[in-house]
């Protein structure tokens, strides 16, 4: 059997491993903070501003981790070992998720979430690079959607888990312990599904060539997108709990985000194959902008659930399509481009929770920062349509 024919039968398990890696590191490691935060506010005495700082520490680390991944230093020390890197990062993500239940202080929470953010960035960059390369080599681009749907699976699954455990009397510490356990099980699945294989040699980006202006615009757009989605995905459960009309819908709202996210990459990916990545990315940003705005201007549970579905049904797809478009526009090594995209995204999402938390303390509402996020998403859509030549 030739070496070229080897990836084809093994690529489905690899895509499934990618699904579980993103479910654990992103859907749980990053986003389970959203449904657990209201319990921490109520039982551990956290304020929204403190919650915003804790979230921003995670996103700052995500930015730093992405920049470190872009430098390529770790791949130089461990050439051909992207699997080892992302599995190690996934183990750290699971451990830090569980560790949140061990402490009481805001300072400890910030440190733990910082380390968790570093881990999640490495998982996204290295797992996605590895999985997408193997999917591409096998000629199975449709499996990209399976890989990225892991984020939605992690969000919806952890939302239902948190709601179920809370209903049975579990406190916020137990919610973190259970989340860490589930992430650890996902790590085991990834280890079994993504087998060791010979990886392509690392190729450095060619120098002396100007970057495509569309790629530069996409970097900025991706950062605005990071800011645009993160306030809603961090505080929507807290907003629901603080509203008398929305509190009965708290679990349904966050679960709707995850359920809508699961098929989103496949659906938006199908549109991208018809009209192109850039146009699809822009349309999805506009849909998300509407969802972000609706989440704060309506007191109707049905409307906010719809808004949650609009946000959930777009933000993973925008993440995936943005990365795929960056790979298409890259010159030389796409790994660095993926990492720089992740860094720009991380910068945008780092600003959002802190701004929103302090805005809430000042005004008693998430309205203004959420509307600013919606405007950022509209600008992100426009930048995505930057022409090749002006």
C-alpha positions in Angstrom: 0.0 0.0 0.0 1.4 3.4 -0.9 2.0 6.1 1.7 -0.5 8.4 0.0 -3.3 5.9 0.4 -2.8 5.5 4.2 -4.6 8.7 5.4 -7.9 7.9 3.7 -9.2 5.1 5.9 -7.9 6.7 9.0 -9.1 10.3 8.5 -12.6 9.8 10.0 -11.2 8.8 13.4 -8.9 11.8 13.1 -11.8 14.1 12.4 -13.6 12.6 15.4 -10.6 13.1 17.5 -10.5 16.8 16.4 -14.2 17.0 17.4 -13.5 15.7 20.9 -10.4 17.9 21.2 -12.3 21.1 20.5 -15.3 19.9 22.6 -13.0 19.6 25.6 -10.6 22.6 25.2 -13.1 25.0 23.7 -16.6 23.9 24.3 -15.8 23.0 27.9 -12.3 24.5 28.7 -13.3 27.9 27.5 -17.0 28.2 27.4 -18.2 26.2 30.5 -17.4 29.3 32.4 -20.5 31.0 31.0 -23.1 28.6 32.5 -21.1 28.2 35.8 -20.6 32.0 36.2 -24.1 32.7 37.5 -23.7 30.1 40.3 -20.3 31.7 41.2 -21.9 35.2 41.2 -24.7 33.9 43.5 -22.8 31.5 45.8 -19.2 32.6 45.6 -19.9 36.4 45.7 -18.3 37.3 42.4 -19.4 40.5 40.8 -19.9 40.8 37.0 -16.7 43.0 36.8 -14.7 40.2 38.6 -16.3 37.7 36.2 -15.2 39.8 33.3 -11.6 40.0 34.7 -11.4 36.3 35.1 -12.7 35.8 31.6 -10.3 38.3 30.2 -7.4 36.6 31.9 -8.3 33.5 30.0 -8.5 35.4 26.7 -5.2 37.3 27.4 -3.5 33.9 27.8 -5.3 32.7 24.6 -3.7 35.6 22.8 -0.2 34.9 24.3 -0.5 31.2 23.5 -1.5 32.0 19.9 1.5 34.3 19.5 3.8 31.7 21.0 2.4 29.1 18.6 3.0 31.5 15.7 6.7 31.9 16.6 7.2 28.2 15.8 9.7 27.7 18.6 7.9 24.8 20.1 7.6 23.0 16.8 11.3 23.6 16.3 12.0 21.9 19.7 9.5 19.1 18.9 9.6 18.8 15.1 6.8 16.6 13.7 5.1 16.3 17.1 2.0 18.4 16.8 0.0 15.5 18.3 2.2 15.5 21.4 1.8 19.3 21.8 -1.9 19.4 21.5 -2.5 16.3 23.7 -0.4 17.9 26.4 -2.2 21.1 26.1 -5.5 19.3 26.3 -4.4 17.5 29.5 -3.6 20.9 31.0 -7.0 22.3 29.9 -8.8 19.4 31.7 -6.7 19.8 34.8 -7.2 23.6 35.1 -10.9 23.2 34.5 -11.2 20.9 37.5 -8.9 23.1 39.5 -11.3 26.0 39.4 -13.4 24.1 42.1 -10.5 24.0 44.5 -10.1 27.7 45.3 -12.1 30.7 46.5 -10.1 33.8 45.6 -10.4 35.9 42.5 -6.6 35.9 42.2 -6.5 32.1 42.0 -9.3 32.1 39.5 -7.4 34.5 37.3 -4.2 32.4 37.4 -6.0 29.2 36.7 -8.0 30.6 33.8 -4.9 32.2 32.4 -3.2 28.8 32.2 -6.3 27.3 30.8 -6.3 30.0 28.1 -2.8 29.1 27.1 -3.7 25.5 26.8 -6.9 26.2 24.7 -4.9 28.3 22.2 -2.4 25.5 21.7 -5.1 22.9 21.3 -6.9 25.0 18.7 -3.8 25.9 16.7 -2.1 22.5 16.7 -5.1 20.2 16.7 -6.7 22.2 13.8 -3.4 22.3 11.8 -2.9 18.6 12.3 -6.5 17.5 11.6 -7.0 19.9 8.6 -3.7 18.7 7.1 -4.7 15.1 7.3 -8.2 15.8 6.0 -6.8 17.7 3.1 -4.3 14.9 2.3 -7.2 12.4 2.3 -9.3 14.6 0.0 -12.2 14.7 2.5 -12.9 18.4 2.9 -16.4 17.7 4.2 -14.9 16.4 7.4 -13.7 19.9 8.4 -17.2 20.5 9.6 -17.1 17.5 11.9 -13.9 18.7 13.4 -15.2 22.2 14.2 -18.6 21.0 15.4 -16.8 19.8 18.5 -17.1 23.3 20.0 -20.9 23.3 19.7 -21.0 19.7 21.1 -19.0 20.9 24.1 -21.1 23.9 24.7 -24.5 22.2 24.5 -23.3 19.1 26.3 -21.8 21.0 29.2 -24.8 23.3 29.4 -27.1 20.3 29.9 -24.6 18.7 32.3 -24.4 21.9 34.4 -28.2 22.3 34.4 -28.7 18.7 35.4 -26.1 18.7 38.2 -27.4 22.0 39.5 -30.9 20.7 39.6 -29.7 17.7 41.6 -28.1 20.0 44.2 -24.5 20.3 43.0 -22.7 23.5 43.9 -20.4 25.5 41.7 -17.3 23.6 42.8 -18.9 20.3 41.8 -19.8 21.8 38.4 -16.1 22.5 37.8 -15.0 19.1 38.9 -17.5 17.4 36.6 -16.5 19.6 33.7 -12.8 18.6 34.2 -13.7 14.9 34.4 -15.6 15.1 31.1 -12.6 17.0 29.5 -10.3 14.2 30.7 -12.5 11.6 29.1 -12.3 13.5 25.8 -8.5 13.6 26.2 -8.6 9.8 26.4 -10.7 9.6 23.3 -8.4 11.9 21.3 -5.4 9.9 22.3 -7.0 6.7 20.9 -8.5 8.3 17.8 -5.6 10.4 16.6 -2.8 8.0 16.0 0.8 8.9 15.5 1.7 9.4 11.9 4.5 10.9 9.9 3.9 14.6 9.6 5.1 16.9 6.8 8.3 18.9 7.3 7.9 22.3 8.7 8.0 24.9 6.0 8.9 28.5 6.8 7.0 31.3 5.2 8.8 32.8 2.2 10.2 36.2 2.9 10.4 39.2 0.5 6.8 39.0 -0.6 4.2 41.5 0.5 1.3 40.1 2.4 -2.0 39.9 0.5 -4.0 43.0 1.5 -7.0 40.7 1.9 -5.2 38.7 4.5 -4.2 41.9 6.4 -7.8 43.0 6.4 -8.9 39.6 7.5 -6.5 39.8 10.5 -8.3 43.0 11.6 -11.7 41.6 10.8 -11.0 38.5 12.9 -10.0 40.6 15.9 -13.2 42.6 15.6 -15.2 39.3 15.4 -13.4 38.2 18.6 -14.7 41.3 20.4 -18.1 41.1 18.7 -19.0 37.6 19.9 -17.4 37.3 23.3 -19.5 39.6 25.4 -22.7 37.7 24.6 -21.1 34.2 24.9 -19.5 35.2 28.3 -22.5 36.9 29.9 -25.7 35.7 28.3 -26.4 33.2 31.0 -25.7 35.8 33.7 -27.9 38.3 31.9 -30.7 35.8 31.8 -30.4 35.0 35.5 -30.5 38.7 36.4 -33.8 39.2 34.4 -37.1 38.1 36.0 -38.6 37.5 32.5 -35.6 35.6 31.2 -34.4 33.6 34.2 -36.8 30.7 33.4 -35.0 30.4 30.0 -31.5 30.4 31.4 -30.6 26.8 30.5 -32.5 26.9 27.2 -30.6 30.1 26.1 -27.1 28.6 26.6 -28.1 25.2 25.3 -29.5 26.9 22.2 -26.1 28.4 21.6 -24.5 25.0 21.6 -27.2 23.2 19.6 -27.1 25.8 16.9 -23.3 25.7 16.8 -23.1 22.0 16.1 -24.3 22.0 12.4 -23.3 25.6 11.7 -19.9 24.8 10.1 -21.5 22.3 7.7 -24.4 24.7 6.8 -22.3 27.8 6.4 -19.6 25.7 4.7 -22.1 24.6 2.0 -22.9 28.3 1.4 -19.2 29.1 1.2 -18.7 26.5 -1.5 -21.4 28.3 -3.5 -20.5 32.0 -3.0 -17.0 31.9 -1.5 -15.5 32.1 1.9 -15.3 35.9 2.1 -19.0 36.6 1.3 -20.1 33.8 3.6 -18.0 35.1 6.4 -19.4 38.6 6.0 -23.1 37.4 5.9 -22.5 35.3 9.0 -21.0 38.3 10.8 -24.1 40.3 10.0 -26.4 37.6 11.3 -24.4 37.4 14.5 -24.5 41.2 14.9 -28.3 41.0 14.8 -28.3 38.2 17.4 -26.0 40.1 19.7 -28.2 43.2 19.5 -31.4 41.2 20.0 -30.0 39.5 23.1 -29.9 42.9 25.0 -32.8 44.8 23.5 -35.5 42.2 24.1 -37.0 40.9 27.3 -38.9 38.1 25.5 -37.6 34.6 26.3 -38.4 33.4 22.8 -36.6 36.3 21.2 -33.5 35.8 23.3 -33.4 32.1 22.6 -33.6 33.0 18.9 -30.8 35.5 19.4 -28.8 32.8 21.2 -29.3 30.5 18.2 -28.1 33.3 15.8 -25.0 33.7 17.8 -24.4 30.0 18.3 -25.2 29.3 14.7 -22.5 31.7 13.5 -19.6 32.1 15.8 -18.0 28.7 15.2 -18.7 28.9 11.5 -17.1 32.3 11.3 -14.1 31.0 13.2 -13.7 28.0 10.9 -14.4 29.9 7.6 -12.0 32.7 8.7 -9.2 30.2 9.3 -9.9 28.4 6.0 -9.9 31.7 4.1 -6.6 32.6 5.8 -5.1 29.3 4.7 -6.1 30.1 1.1 -4.6 33.6 1.3 -1.4 32.5 3.0 2.0 32.4 1.3 4.3 29.7 2.5 3.7 28.1 5.9 -0.1 28.2 6.8 0.6 27.3 10.4 1.9 30.8 11.2 -1.1 32.3 9.5 -3.5 30.2 11.6 -1.7 31.2 14.7 -1.7 34.9 13.8 -5.4 34.7 13.1 -5.9 33.1 16.5 -3.8 35.9 18.1 -5.9 38.6 16.5 -9.0 36.8 17.6 -7.6 36.5 21.1 -6.8 40.3 21.3 -10.4 41.1 20.4 -12.0 38.7 22.8 -9.7 39.7 25.6 -11.1 43.3 25.6 -14.7 42.3 25.5 -15.4 40.8 29.0 -13.5 43.4 30.9 -15.2 46.2 29.1 -18.6 44.6 29.6 -18.1 43.9 33.2 -17.0 47.4 34.1 -19.8 48.8 31.9 -22.3 46.8 33.9 -20.9 48.0 37.2 -21.2 51.6 35.9 -24.6 51.4 34.2 -26.3 48.3 35.6 -26.7 46.9 32.1 -24.9 45.1 29.3 -26.7 47.1 26.7 -24.0 49.5 25.6 -21.1 47.1 25.3 -23.3 44.6 23.5 -24.4 47.2 21.0 -20.7 48.1 20.5 -20.0 44.5 19.8 -22.7 44.4 17.2 -21.2 47.4 15.4 -17.8 45.7 15.5 -19.3 42.7 13.8 -20.7 44.9 11.0 -17.3 46.4 10.5 -15.7 42.9 10.5 -18.2 41.9 7.7 -17.1 44.9 5.6 -13.4 44.2 6.1 -13.9 40.6 5.0 -15.0 41.8 1.6 -11.7 43.8 1.0 -10.9 43.4 -2.7 -7.5 41.9 -3.9 -6.5 45.3 -5.3 -7.8 48.7 -4.4 
